[in-house]
Amino acid sequence: MAEVKILDASIRDGNQSLWGATGLSTRQILEIAPVVNRVGFHALDFTSSTAMGVAVRTFREDPWARMRLAREALPDTPLQVICTGLRFISWESQHPEFMQLAYDRLVANGISRFVVLEPTHDMTLALKTARMIRKAGATEIIGALTYTISDIHTDAFYAGLAAEFAASPNIDRLYIKDPSGLLRLERARSLIPAIKARIGVLPLELHSHCTIGLAPLTCLAAADLGVEVLHVACGPLSNGASLPDAQRVVANLREMGHAVDVDDRALALVADYFRRLARAENLPAGVPQDYDASFLRHQIAGGIMTTTRRQLAELGLEHRFAEVMAEISRVRAELGHPIMVTPFPQIVASQALYNIIGAERYANVSDQTIRYVLGTFGRPTAPVDPNVKDRILSRPRAKELMAEPGPLPPSELHKRFAPGLSDDEFLLRATMPAEEVDAMRAAAAPRRRYNPDLRPVLKLLDGLNVRPGVTDLIVEKPGFRMELHKAPSA
């Protein structure tokens, strides 16, 4: 059996899948980073432009500084960013020169490994992105084959995309990205050999979520089929809508005869740290998921389903939920079977809702749906149904959106801001509300240390501080006594 490497996705994808991307601050990452560095991960799925926006918006932290600090704390573990089309932070398309600057700055701030993910599999755009990233100086560039189920997405379809990636000098390896956890064992046993037959010596990785409980077994099958790297997550940041548990995957791989060169003690410490952090911050732990065959049909993640139910309830139409779910499958087919990763699930589900509650189908169409049909998010994988396309693009709003000017280059965007901005700050200000970036700049630099075990005590002290009538507090339990006395005001 061959050696299998593991890549940890806890900080970026596990955090995003289970904690809404808001569960980890810079100091919480830095506290465990030296231990993560000792594990022996192939790489660390560290950030995305979306996660960078969350750092600014939620924590008022500089995401560029977070990268630099992590790079110092993780000198032996490559840091990965996932790139989605010609976009940065916002879902609006950016000028190629703007994106080149973004890739340049990501490399300069410590990112060495880039995933090129084009949700529509627009290969012209994907390969253009890879060329730009190579120019920026990236060490490793990974072409993403985003998995889904439809009449279009056959083994031959994915093998053809893999061959196009493999023919590019700017692609170093590929990965099957299964964001909805749809890859079943029997499909893996046909899909993976079909891809490997077309990519020569390029390594293949698997990134599969546990959404309906398939990924832990699919990962093991993938290892037997020659996949070199499996993506996992640690402790409470695994399972659920996240990725398979790192410790369990490692143990199972070894039981099957594969070699996995990781430091088990360091891996256990990482998992334990995230468990203590989750308890301290009242964050949910991922749990193994039951198999749900209906998900293979509608492919709508739990968050979107919850939002749809709430919207129907607000309209007094809860009884029409099943109709909306059926309409989702129909709309997806009419729009060319987009892969159900952001922003496409939101577009499809919203359109299905409009179709069900409106007087007729496609009587109401969102700007995002129009932009999708116009190709703003990349060329649709399969042609949009001609009748639907005509219905959408014949509306006055579509003509207005078609007339919108294209994205501006950095030289023009700079004119909107005060002179002297660093490139890092410019990239944030050009894509985020000014007040959010201002708040980040005004905030104090993040602390470097975080101890989850002290969190309850710190919460207690904060509570005492805001209650002026309380001057003394005693906490006592067997073997422990703590007295807190507030100093009198001057």
HELIX and SHEET records of a PDB file:
HELIX    1   1 SER A   10  GLY A   14  3                                   5    
HELIX    2   2 ASN A   15  TRP A   19  1                                   5    
HELIX    3   3 THR A   26  VAL A   39  1                                  14    
HELIX    4   4 SER A   49  PHE A   59  1                                  11    
HELIX    5   5 PRO A   63  ALA A   73  1                                  11    
HELIX    6   6 PRO A   96  ALA A  108  1                                  13    
HELIX    7   7 MET A  123  ALA A  136  1                                  14    
HELIX    8   8 ASP A  155  ALA A  166  1                                  12    
HELIX    9   9 LEU A  185  ILE A  199  1                                  15    
HELIX   10  10 ALA A  215  ASP A  224  1                                  10    
HELIX   11  11 GLY A  235  LEU A  237  5                                   3    
HELIX   12  12 ALA A  246  GLU A  255  1                                  10    
HELIX   13  13 ASP A  264  GLU A  281  1                                  18    
HELIX   14  14 PHE A  295  HIS A  298  1                                   4    
HELIX   15  15 GLY A  302  GLU A  314  1                                  13    
HELIX   16  16 GLU A  318  ARG A  320  5                                   3    
HELIX   17  17 PHE A  321  GLU A  334  1                                  14    
HELIX   18  18 PHE A  344  ILE A  357  1                                  14    
HELIX   19  19 ASP A  367  LEU A  374  1                                   8    
HELIX   20  20 PRO A  386  LEU A  393  1                                   8    
HELIX   21  21 PRO A  396  MET A  402  1                                   7    
HELIX   22  22 PRO A  410  LEU A  413  1                                   4    
HELIX   23  23 HIS A  414  ARG A  416  5                                   3    
HELIX   24  24 ASP A  423  ARG A  429  1                                   7    
HELIX   25  25 ALA A  434  ALA A  442  1                                   9    
HELIX   26  26 PRO A  452  LEU A  454  5                                   3    
HELIX   27  27 ARG A  455  ASN A  465  1                                  11    
SHEET    1   A 8 LYS A   5  ASP A   8  0                                        
SHEET    2   A 8 VAL A 229  VAL A 232  1                                        
SHEET    3   A 8 LEU A 204  SER A 208  1                                        
SHEET    4   A 8 ARG A 173  ASP A 178  1                                        
SHEET    5   A 8 GLU A 140  THR A 146  1                                        
SHEET    6   A 8 ARG A 113  LEU A 117  1                                        
SHEET    7   A 8 LEU A  79  THR A  84  1                                        
SHEET    8   A 8 LEU A  44  SER A  48  1                                        
SHEET    1   B 2 ASP A 472  LYS A 477  0                                        
SHEET    2   B 2 PHE A 480  HIS A 485 -1                                        
END                                                                             
